Amino acid sequence: MSVYVGIDVHRKRSQIAVVDHDGAVQVNRNVPNGVKTVLSVIGDLPIGAPVAFEAAYGWGWLVQLLEDYGFEPHLVHPLRCKAIASARLKNDKVDAATLAQLLRADLLPEAWIAPLDVRQQRALVRHRCRLVRLRTLLRNRVHAVLADHGCDRPGGCFTAPGRAWLEGLDLPDASRRVIDDLLGLMDALKEPIDALDRQLLATARGDPRVTALTRLPGVGVLTALVMVAEIGDVSRFPSARKLAAWAGLTPTVRASDRTVRHGHISTQGSPWLRWILCEAAQTAKRSPEFADAYQRLAHRRGKKIATTAIARRLLARAYHLLRAVPAQQDHRGVR
């Protein structure tokens, strides 16, 4: 007998519903998160039974559990699922049963489950980005303290001469303490950031996708690594337009009859991919390949919209470069 499982995942507990092929609910229980507790509900189900759950906070452990014990995981897109199965009565029991019923009816709006190695690569590059952002925050605090005392150094404050200049400033005791503490935290961040850079650069040297992406203007090795990690398997996108839509770089559309209105970009998908593309676009918009298009768009729509448009064009070119990488490898193999 075919069974279908829906799990409403939360941080500490999960609601698990099991329905049969006729849609009758067999089990609907709330259990603490963990291998033993989850298996106490679904452990006796047939191997390969499909299990649906939303892309909620901390779902990685559940994917690993389901794959290890032979179940078939299905990751659900939360916004699209809400649009399909919105209900007046909403609680964990209803949500879990709804996921199972959508899975049974083959109406589940699924999202891609990135393999473990891709998830680990994303964790590394995101961790580095967060550490660099934290270091930038500390530097901005140093500048704020200096500005409060009317101090500035055109050559920068964080090089060796800049550090010597900071030490020689005559500041009140509280301000001196703040700056010394901030500099100490920045020094503590240097070691893990440098270690991550070495590890990521070593990974990049053996990845032909990174080599291909660095041919784009504004894209360096670390930028390419973020793009590769966030995009994952590019073959899941049938076109560059689909990839841009997934990345949230396409405008929203509201159409009724012959009236069509285009809004701002949707901002769906990976915020990390959008961020790194906009960072790359800041350099790419000055390159010969994009400068003319940027100037035209900036004149008509403003600089921010023009920069976002260049980011989308960069992503479109990245799509074609990434799709060509397997073909190039196969061609070398034939030789």
JOWO-V598539 format. One line per field, one symbol per residue. ss: DSSP state (~ for helix, > for strand, _ for the rest). phi: phi as a letter, one per 20 degrees, with the letter a starting at -180 (. if undefined). Layout:
ss=???
phi=???
This chain:
ss=__>>>>>>>___>>>>>>>>____>>>>>>>>__~~~~~~~~_______>>>>>_____~~~~~~~~~___>>>>>_~~~~~~~_______~~~~~~~~~~~~~_____>>____~~~~~~~~~~~~~~~~~~~~~~~~~~~~~~~~~___________~~~~~~~~_____~~~~~~~~~~~~~~~~~~~~~~~~~~~~~~~~~__~~~~~~_______~~~~~~~~~~~__~~~___~~~~~~~____>>>>>>__>>>>>>>_____~~~~~~~~~~~~~~______~~~~~~~~~~~_~~~~~~~~~~~~~~~~~~~~~~~~~~~~~~~~_
phi=.fccdcceecfdcceddccefenffebbcdcffqffffffedfefffnffcdbefdfmefffgfffffdnedfcedfffffffecfcfecbfffffffffffffeldfeedfefggffffffffffffffffffffgfffffffffffdmdbcgfnddeffffffffefedfgffffffffffffffffffffffffffffffffedfffgffffffndefffffffffffmffffdfbffffffffmddffcccbldeccddffflemfffffffffffffeffeegfcfffffffffedoffffffffffffffffgffffefffffffffff
